[in-house]
């Protein structure tokens, strides 16, 4: 960015893009073993549910060609 040559009523607005804080945030608290195991169990449950939905859902969405063959065979038997 280029620096403005004209005076700005609020100098901090012009300098805001270069502002750096000297205050560091506190370090993140580490998860306890119980919390880590709980989050892992939730993750495994969600992944297992998605895998189960795929396992049971994909065969249900496939078109059954044997049913159409049975209909044609039964029509031929009635003729």
C-alpha positions as CSV (number, residue, x, y, z in Angstrom):
1,X,0.0,0.0,0.0
2,X,1.1,3.5,-0.6
3,X,1.4,6.1,2.1
4,X,-1.0,9.0,2.1
5,X,0.6,12.4,1.8
6,X,-2.4,14.5,2.9
7,X,-3.2,14.8,6.6
8,X,-5.8,12.4,8.0
9,X,-7.9,13.5,10.9
10,X,-7.5,10.2,12.6
11,X,-3.9,9.0,12.2
12,X,-4.6,5.6,13.7
13,X,-7.0,4.8,10.7
14,X,-4.1,5.4,8.3
15,X,-1.7,3.3,10.3
16,X,-4.1,0.5,11.0
17,X,-2.8,-1.8,8.3
18,X,0.7,-1.7,9.9
19,X,-0.4,-2.1,13.5
20,X,1.1,-5.1,15.4
21,X,0.1,-6.0,18.9
22,X,2.9,-6.7,21.4
23,X,0.4,-8.7,23.6
24,X,0.6,-12.5,23.0
25,X,-2.5,-14.5,23.6
26,X,-2.4,-17.1,26.4
27,X,-1.4,-20.6,25.3
28,X,-4.2,-23.1,24.5
29,X,-5.1,-25.4,27.3
30,X,-4.3,-29.0,26.5
31,X,-7.1,-31.5,26.5
32,X,-7.2,-34.1,29.2
33,X,-7.1,-37.8,28.4
34,X,-10.9,-38.1,29.1
35,X,-11.7,-35.3,26.7
36,X,-9.4,-36.7,24.0
37,X,-11.0,-40.2,24.3
38,X,-14.5,-38.6,24.3
39,X,-13.8,-36.7,21.1
40,X,-12.2,-39.8,19.5
41,X,-15.3,-41.8,20.3
42,X,-17.6,-39.2,18.8
43,X,-15.5,-39.0,15.7
44,X,-15.5,-42.8,15.3
45,X,-19.3,-42.9,15.9
46,X,-19.9,-40.3,13.1
47,X,-17.5,-42.1,10.7
48,X,-19.1,-45.5,11.5
49,X,-22.6,-44.0,10.9
50,X,-21.6,-42.6,7.5
51,X,-19.9,-45.9,6.5
52,X,-23.0,-47.9,7.7
53,X,-25.3,-45.5,5.7
54,X,-23.2,-46.2,2.6
55,X,-23.1,-49.9,3.3
56,X,-26.9,-50.2,3.4
57,X,-27.8,-47.3,1.1
58,X,-25.8,-48.2,-2.0
59,X,-27.4,-51.6,-2.6
60,X,-30.8,-50.1,-2.0
61,X,-30.3,-47.5,-4.7
62,X,-29.2,-50.0,-7.3
63,X,-31.8,-51.0,-9.8
64,X,-32.7,-54.6,-9.6
65,X,-32.6,-56.1,-13.1
66,X,-33.8,-59.6,-11.9
67,X,-37.2,-58.1,-11.0
68,X,-37.7,-56.9,-14.6
69,X,-36.7,-60.3,-15.9
70,X,-39.4,-61.9,-13.7
71,X,-42.0,-59.6,-15.0
72,X,-41.2,-60.4,-18.6
73,X,-41.1,-64.2,-17.8
74,X,-44.5,-64.0,-16.1
75,X,-46.0,-62.1,-19.0
76,X,-44.7,-64.7,-21.5
77,X,-46.1,-67.6,-19.3
78,X,-49.6,-66.0,-19.4
79,X,-49.7,-65.8,-23.2
